[in-house]
Amino acid sequence: MFRRKVSFALPLAVAANLLTLVPTLAQEFKPATPPKRIAIRAGQLIDGKSDKSLDNVLILIEGDKILSVTAGGSAPAGVETLDLSKFTVLPGLIDVHTHVLLNGDITAEDYDKQLLKDSIPYRAILAARNARIALDHGFTAIRDLETEGAMYADVDVKKAINNGEVPGPRMQVATRALTPTGMYGPLGYSWEITIPQGVQYADGVDGVRKAVREQIMYGADWIKYYSDRRYHFEADGVLHSMVNFTDEEAKAIVDEAHRLGHKVAAHAIGGDGIAAALRAGVDTIEHGDGLTEPLMDEMIKKGTVWVPTVLVGAYVAPGRGGNWAKMVDLEKVAFQKAHKKGVKIALGTDVGGSDWRDINQAREFQYYVDYGMAPMEAIQTGTSNAAEVLGWADKLGTIEPGKWADIVAVPGDPLKNIKELQNVKFVMKSGVVHKNEK
């Protein structure tokens, strides 16, 4: 008689698989740990957007974001409270022109030594140190505008910070700046020797478009190009310059970057270089010493932001000589006129051109006040205005519900003495305290 053979292998296998799912299912249905809540009691709050400061404010933070901002108010039961009642609390500061891979650039010898004698890995180590310096100074976000010969190492520094491997600010990076062939250093070496270049050379409309695509492929958030060089005064008293790219090339750089969803910053110091950059449609003018009133009007019309970087000009002028001291004085006059006209200004220092260890980036705020800005206006250049440049106005630059919990504090009142911003004692980024010397 035929007997049906019964196998228990399949049911047993199914049962075994179900048993292995039990821990997984238990983990899936396990209640998630709620994000940590922290309260900050601010003695005085400068929120980055208001015309006046507020006294005695409670900032409630949940995870990496600000949950509420309440005048007076009490912290919920069981919530850790950080007492900054004797301090002025502000949004994390933002510097939109830095070079973490550069450490001083007064002379050609300073620059060439870093490119020709220091390896890119060594420079990246120093860049991580510099990022920590920026964070300690209260800058929780920066735009790093080119690596000066260190290729795409700024992308690596940004990645290490984002992954929590090293402390530092949030970063947007520009990788390698662009110039036409032969218009940036190091120069003057034997043609028989191939040496590292401080920028990426690109020529012609097709060449610059390819360079933009390449930089974005390797991680550039911004594209930067050098609009001019050879700054000089002529009989009209205007600071002139030699323009690097043809109008067709410059416009191709901007068009291609914008087409791919990225913004463009132009190094433009002389009036000719600034005018060329504005014709191309750039998003920010960097340095801009030679701004004239017609150029300011054009910037207002186009919505172009000026990043003056006063700090670096004053820092390098004594060592470089020539027209540099006169250019610093000229920029002061330009700043006063641009501010009066209503040109949008965002804080940038060009730190890296100055040695990171020599001077606090927040010195830039002091220049703006010395040049005629009200302290609150100056603070907003390095908070809400700078956040707009980065495209992060919905995430940082002000202290209000829904923004990232990037918060700093100083012991005095920067509305009375802007120098207080050079004495940051408390730094929080994404709800995590990085510095607390209160």
C-alpha positions as CSV (number, residue, x, y, z in Angstrom):
1,M,0.0,0.0,0.0
2,F,1.2,3.5,-0.9
3,R,2.0,5.6,2.2
4,R,2.3,9.4,2.1
5,K,5.7,10.4,3.5
6,V,5.2,13.3,6.0
7,S,8.1,15.8,6.3
8,F,8.5,18.1,9.2
9,A,11.4,20.0,7.7
10,L,9.4,22.8,6.2
11,P,7.2,23.5,9.2
12,L,10.3,23.4,11.4
13,A,12.1,25.8,9.2
14,V,9.2,28.2,9.1
15,A,9.0,28.1,12.9
16,A,12.7,28.7,13.2
17,N,12.5,31.8,11.0
18,L,9.5,33.1,13.0
19,L,11.5,32.7,16.2
20,T,14.4,34.8,14.7
21,L,11.9,37.6,13.9
22,V,10.7,37.8,17.5
23,P,13.6,40.1,18.7
24,T,13.2,42.2,15.6
25,L,9.5,42.6,16.0
26,A,10.1,43.5,19.7
27,Q,12.6,46.2,18.7
28,E,10.2,47.6,16.1
29,F,7.4,48.0,18.6
30,K,9.7,49.2,21.4
31,P,8.8,52.8,22.3
32,A,11.3,55.2,20.8
33,T,13.4,57.3,23.3
34,P,12.0,60.8,23.2
35,P,14.5,63.5,22.1
36,K,16.3,65.2,25.0
37,R,14.9,68.5,26.2
38,I,17.1,71.3,27.5
39,A,16.1,74.8,28.6
40,I,18.3,77.9,28.5
41,R,17.6,80.8,30.7
42,A,18.9,83.9,28.8
43,G,19.5,87.1,30.7
44,Q,19.4,89.0,27.5
45,L,18.4,87.6,24.1
46,I,19.5,89.0,20.7
47,D,17.4,86.7,18.4
48,G,19.0,87.7,15.1
49,K,15.9,89.3,13.5
50,S,14.4,91.8,16.0
51,D,15.5,95.5,16.3
52,K,15.7,95.2,20.1
53,S,16.9,92.6,22.5
54,L,14.7,90.9,25.1
55,D,15.4,90.3,28.8
56,N,14.8,87.2,30.8
57,V,13.9,84.7,28.1
58,L,13.5,80.9,28.3
59,I,14.6,78.9,25.3
60,L,13.3,75.3,25.2
61,I,15.3,72.9,23.0
62,E,14.2,69.5,21.9
63,G,16.8,67.3,20.3
64,D,18.6,69.5,17.7
65,K,15.9,72.1,17.3
66,I,14.4,75.1,19.2
67,L,10.9,74.2,20.5
68,S,9.9,77.5,22.0
69,V,11.1,81.0,23.0
70,T,9.2,82.6,25.9
71,A,9.7,85.8,27.7
72,G,9.9,84.9,31.4
73,G,8.5,81.4,31.4
74,S,9.4,78.4,33.5
75,A,11.2,75.2,32.4
76,P,9.0,72.1,32.3
77,A,9.5,69.7,35.3
78,G,12.5,67.4,34.9
79,V,14.1,69.4,32.1
80,E,17.8,70.3,32.4
81,T,18.2,74.1,32.6
82,L,21.4,75.9,31.6
83,D,21.6,79.2,33.5
84,L,22.8,82.0,31.2
85,S,20.9,84.6,33.1
86,K,24.0,86.8,33.4
87,F,24.9,86.5,29.7
88,T,23.7,87.8,26.3
89,V,22.5,84.9,24.2
90,L,22.6,85.0,20.4
91,P,22.2,82.7,17.4
92,G,25.3,80.8,16.4
93,L,27.5,83.2,14.4
94,I,28.1,82.6,10.6
95,D,31.1,83.5,8.5
96,V,30.5,83.2,4.8
97,H,34.1,83.6,3.6
98,T,36.7,81.3,5.2
99,H,39.6,79.1,4.1
100,V,40.1,76.3,6.6
101,L,42.9,74.8,4.5
102,L,45.0,78.0,4.5
103,N,47.1,79.4,7.3
104,G,48.3,82.9,6.5
105,D,48.8,84.4,3.1
106,I,50.6,87.7,3.5
107,T,53.4,87.0,1.1
108,A,53.9,84.7,-1.9
109,E,56.4,82.8,0.1
110,D,53.7,82.1,2.8
111,Y,51.4,80.8,0.1
112,D,53.9,78.8,-1.9
113,K,55.3,77.0,1.2
114,Q,51.9,75.6,2.0
115,L,51.2,74.4,-1.5
116,L,54.7,73.1,-2.3
117,K,56.0,71.8,1.1
118,D,52.9,70.8,3.1
119,S,51.0,67.7,2.0
120,I,47.3,67.8,1.5
121,P,46.8,65.3,4.4
122,Y,48.8,67.6,6.7
123,R,46.8,70.6,5.6
124,A,43.6,68.7,6.2
125,I,44.7,68.0,9.7
126,L,45.3,71.7,10.3
127,A,41.9,72.4,8.6
128,A,40.2,70.2,11.3
129,R,42.0,72.3,13.9
130,N,40.9,75.5,12.2
131,A,37.3,74.3,12.1
132,R,37.5,73.7,15.9
133,I,38.9,77.2,16.4
134,A,35.9,78.7,14.4
135,L,33.5,76.7,16.6
136,D,35.2,77.9,19.8
137,H,34.8,81.4,18.6
138,G,31.1,80.9,18.3
139,F,30.8,80.3,14.5
140,T,28.5,77.4,14.1
141,A,28.3,77.7,10.3
142,I,30.8,78.8,7.7
143,R,31.0,78.9,3.9
144,D,34.5,77.9,2.9
145,L,35.4,79.5,-0.3
146,E,38.1,77.3,-1.9
147,T,40.9,75.0,-0.8
148,E,43.9,76.9,-2.3
149,G,45.5,74.0,-3.9
150,A,44.2,71.3,-1.6
151,M,41.9,69.9,-4.2
152,Y,38.6,68.6,-2.7
153,A,39.8,68.3,0.9
154,D,37.2,70.7,2.1
155,V,34.6,68.2,1.2
156,D,36.4,65.7,3.5
157,V,36.6,68.1,6.4
158,K,32.9,68.8,6.0
159,K,32.1,65.1,5.9
160,A,34.2,64.4,9.1
161,I,32.3,67.2,10.9
162,N,28.9,66.0,9.7
163,N,29.8,62.4,10.8
164,G,30.8,63.6,14.2
165,E,34.5,62.5,13.8
166,V,35.8,66.0,14.6
167,P,34.1,69.1,16.1
168,G,33.4,72.0,13.8
169,P,30.8,74.3,12.3
170,R,28.3,73.4,9.6
171,M,30.0,73.9,6.3
172,Q,29.2,74.8,2.7
173,V,32.2,74.4,0.5
174,A,33.5,75.7,-2.8
175,T,36.3,73.2,-3.5
176,R,38.6,74.7,-6.2
177,A,38.2,78.2,-7.4
178,L,38.3,78.9,-11.1
179,T,40.6,81.2,-13.2
180,P,41.8,81.1,-16.8
181,T,45.2,79.5,-17.4
182,G,48.2,81.4,-15.9
183,M,46.2,83.9,-13.9
184,Y,46.8,82.6,-10.4
185,G,49.8,81.3,-8.4
186,P,52.1,79.8,-7.7
187,L,53.8,81.4,-10.7
188,G,57.4,82.0,-11.8
189,Y,58.7,78.5,-11.5
190,S,60.6,76.6,-14.3
191,W,58.3,75.4,-17.0
192,E,60.1,72.0,-16.7
193,I,58.5,71.5,-13.3
194,T,54.8,70.7,-12.8
195,I,53.8,72.2,-9.5
196,P,50.4,72.3,-7.7
197,Q,48.1,75.2,-8.6
198,G,46.1,77.2,-6.1
199,V,43.0,77.0,-8.4
200,Q,41.5,75.0,-11.2
201,Y,42.4,76.5,-14.6
202,A,39.6,76.6,-17.1
203,D,39.3,78.2,-20.5
204,G,36.6,78.8,-23.0
205,V,32.8,78.4,-22.5
206,D,32.9,74.6,-22.8
207,G,35.9,74.4,-20.5
208,V,34.4,76.4,-17.7
209,R,31.1,74.5,-18.0
210,K,33.0,71.3,-17.6
211,A,34.9,72.6,-14.6
212,V,31.7,73.6,-12.9
213,R,30.2,70.2,-13.4
214,E,33.4,68.5,-12.2
215,Q,33.5,70.5,-9.0
216,I,29.9,69.8,-8.2
217,M,30.4,66.1,-9.0
218,Y,33.1,66.1,-6.3
219,G,31.0,67.8,-3.7
220,A,31.1,71.6,-4.2
221,D,28.1,73.4,-2.7
222,W,29.2,76.8,-4.2
223,I,31.2,77.7,-7.3
224,K,33.8,80.4,-6.8
225,Y,35.8,82.2,-9.5
226,Y,38.3,85.0,-9.7
227,S,36.9,87.8,-11.6
228,D,40.0,90.1,-11.4
229,R,43.6,90.7,-10.4
230,R,46.2,93.5,-10.7
231,Y,44.5,96.2,-8.7
232,H,45.6,99.7,-9.5
233,F,44.4,103.3,-9.2
234,E,44.0,105.6,-12.3
235,A,43.5,109.3,-12.7
236,D,39.7,109.0,-12.0
237,G,40.5,107.8,-8.4
238,V,38.7,104.5,-9.0
239,L,40.3,101.2,-8.1
240,H,40.6,99.4,-11.4
241,S,41.6,95.8,-12.1
242,M,42.4,93.4,-14.9
243,V,39.4,91.2,-15.7
244,N,40.2,87.5,-15.9
245,F,37.4,85.8,-17.8
246,T,35.7,87.0,-20.9
247,D,32.0,87.9,-20.4
248,E,31.0,84.8,-22.3
249,E,33.1,82.6,-20.0
250,A,32.0,84.2,-16.8
251,K,28.3,84.0,-17.8
252,A,28.8,80.4,-18.7
253,I,30.2,79.7,-15.2
254,V,27.2,81.3,-13.5
255,D,24.6,79.9,-15.9
256,E,25.9,76.3,-15.5
257,A,26.1,76.6,-11.7
258,H,22.6,78.0,-11.5
259,R,21.3,75.4,-13.9
260,L,22.6,72.7,-11.6
261,G,21.1,74.4,-8.5
262,H,24.2,76.0,-7.1
263,K,25.2,79.6,-6.4
264,V,28.3,81.5,-7.4
265,A,30.7,83.7,-5.5
266,A,33.1,86.0,-7.3
267,H,36.4,87.3,-6.0
268,A,36.1,90.9,-7.3
269,I,38.2,93.7,-5.8
270,G,38.6,96.4,-8.5
271,G,35.7,98.2,-10.2
272,D,36.3,96.4,-13.5
273,G,36.2,93.0,-11.9
274,I,33.1,93.9,-9.9
275,A,31.2,95.1,-13.0
276,A,32.2,92.0,-14.9
277,A,30.9,89.8,-12.1
278,L,27.6,91.7,-11.9
279,R,27.2,91.3,-15.7
280,A,27.6,87.6,-15.3
281,G,24.9,87.4,-12.6
282,V,26.9,86.2,-9.6
283,D,25.2,85.8,-6.2
284,T,27.9,87.3,-4.0
285,I,30.7,89.8,-4.5
286,E,33.7,89.0,-2.3
287,H,36.0,91.8,-1.0
288,G,34.7,94.6,-3.3
289,D,37.1,97.3,-2.2
290,G,36.5,99.2,-5.4
291,L,32.7,99.4,-5.3
292,T,31.4,102.7,-6.8
293,E,28.0,104.1,-6.3
294,P,26.7,103.0,-9.8
295,L,27.9,99.4,-9.0
296,M,26.2,99.6,-5.6
297,D,22.9,100.5,-7.4
298,E,23.4,97.6,-9.7
299,M,23.9,95.2,-6.8
300,I,20.7,96.5,-5.2
301,K,18.8,96.0,-8.5
302,K,20.1,92.5,-8.9
303,G,19.9,91.5,-5.2
304,T,23.6,90.7,-5.1
305,V,25.1,90.3,-1.6
306,W,28.3,92.0,-0.7
307,V,30.8,90.1,1.6
308,P,33.4,92.8,2.4
309,T,36.1,90.8,4.3
310,V,37.5,93.9,5.9
311,L,39.5,91.9,8.4
312,V,41.8,90.3,5.9
313,G,42.6,93.4,4.0
314,A,43.6,95.2,7.2
315,Y,45.6,92.2,8.3
316,V,47.7,91.7,5.1
317,A,48.1,95.4,4.1
318,P,51.2,96.1,6.3
319,G,53.0,93.1,4.9
320,R,52.1,93.5,1.3
321,G,52.6,97.3,0.9
322,G,51.9,98.8,-2.4
323,N,48.2,99.9,-2.8
324,W,46.9,97.6,-0.1
325,A,46.7,100.3,2.7
326,K,45.0,102.7,0.3
327,M,42.6,99.9,-0.6
328,V,41.6,99.4,3.0
329,D,40.8,103.1,3.4
330,L,38.8,103.0,0.1
331,E,36.8,100.0,1.3
332,K,35.8,101.9,4.4
333,V,34.3,104.7,2.3
334,A,32.6,102.1,0.0
335,F,31.2,100.4,3.1
336,Q,29.7,103.5,4.5
337,K,28.1,104.4,1.1
338,A,26.8,100.9,0.5
339,H,25.3,100.6,3.9
340,K,23.5,104.0,3.5
341,K,22.2,102.9,0.1
342,G,20.9,99.6,1.4
343,V,23.2,97.1,-0.2
344,K,22.7,93.7,1.5
345,I,25.9,92.9,3.5
346,A,26.8,89.5,4.9
347,L,29.7,88.9,7.2
348,G,32.8,87.2,5.9
349,T,36.3,87.4,7.2
350,D,38.6,85.6,4.6
351,V,40.2,84.0,7.7
352,G,43.0,81.7,6.4
353,G,44.3,84.7,4.5
354,S,45.0,85.8,8.1
355,D,46.4,83.0,10.3
356,W,43.6,81.3,12.2
357,R,45.5,81.5,15.5
358,D,46.4,85.2,15.3
359,I,43.0,87.0,15.3
360,N,39.4,86.2,16.3
361,Q,37.0,86.2,13.3
362,A,34.5,88.2,15.3
363,R,36.8,91.2,14.9
364,E,34.9,91.7,11.6
365,F,31.8,92.8,13.5
366,Q,33.9,95.5,15.1
367,Y,35.0,96.9,11.7
368,Y,31.4,97.2,10.6
369,V,30.4,99.2,13.7
370,D,33.5,101.3,13.4
371,Y,32.5,102.0,9.8
372,G,29.0,103.2,10.8
373,M,26.7,100.2,11.3
374,A,24.6,100.0,14.4
375,P,25.7,97.0,16.6
376,M,22.4,95.2,15.9
377,E,22.8,95.6,12.2
378,A,26.3,94.3,12.4
379,I,25.2,91.3,14.4
380,Q,22.6,90.5,11.7
381,T,25.2,90.5,9.0
382,G,26.7,87.5,10.7
383,T,23.4,85.8,11.7
384,S,20.2,86.2,9.7
385,N,21.8,87.9,6.6
386,A,24.5,85.2,6.4
387,A,21.9,82.5,6.8
388,E,20.1,83.9,3.7
389,V,23.3,83.7,1.7
390,L,23.7,80.0,2.6
391,G,20.1,79.3,1.7
392,W,19.5,78.2,5.3
393,A,17.3,81.1,6.5
394,D,14.6,78.5,7.4
395,K,17.1,76.6,9.5
396,L,19.5,79.0,11.3
397,G,20.5,82.6,11.8
398,T,17.8,83.4,14.3
399,I,16.6,82.0,17.6
400,E,13.0,81.0,17.1
401,P,10.9,77.8,17.1
402,G,11.8,75.3,14.5
403,K,15.3,76.5,13.9
404,W,18.4,74.5,14.6
405,A,19.6,74.9,18.2
406,D,22.8,76.8,17.3
407,I,23.2,79.2,20.2
408,V,26.1,81.2,21.7
409,A,26.5,83.5,24.7
410,V,28.8,86.3,25.7
411,P,29.2,87.8,29.2
412,G,28.7,91.5,28.3
413,D,26.3,93.4,26.0
414,P,27.4,93.5,22.4
415,L,24.9,96.2,21.7
416,K,26.9,98.5,24.0
417,N,30.3,97.1,23.1
418,I,30.5,95.0,19.9
419,K,33.9,93.7,21.1
420,E,32.0,91.3,23.4
421,L,31.5,89.0,20.4
422,Q,35.2,88.2,20.5
423,N,34.6,86.7,24.0
424,V,32.2,83.9,23.4
425,K,31.9,81.7,26.5
426,F,29.1,79.3,25.5
427,V,28.6,77.4,22.2
428,M,25.8,75.0,21.4
429,K,25.4,73.4,18.0
430,S,22.4,71.2,17.1
431,G,21.4,71.1,20.8
432,V,24.9,69.8,21.9
433,V,27.0,72.0,24.1
434,H,30.6,72.3,22.7
435,K,31.9,75.0,25.0
436,N,30.7,76.2,28.4
437,E,33.0,78.6,30.3
438,K,30.3,80.5,32.1
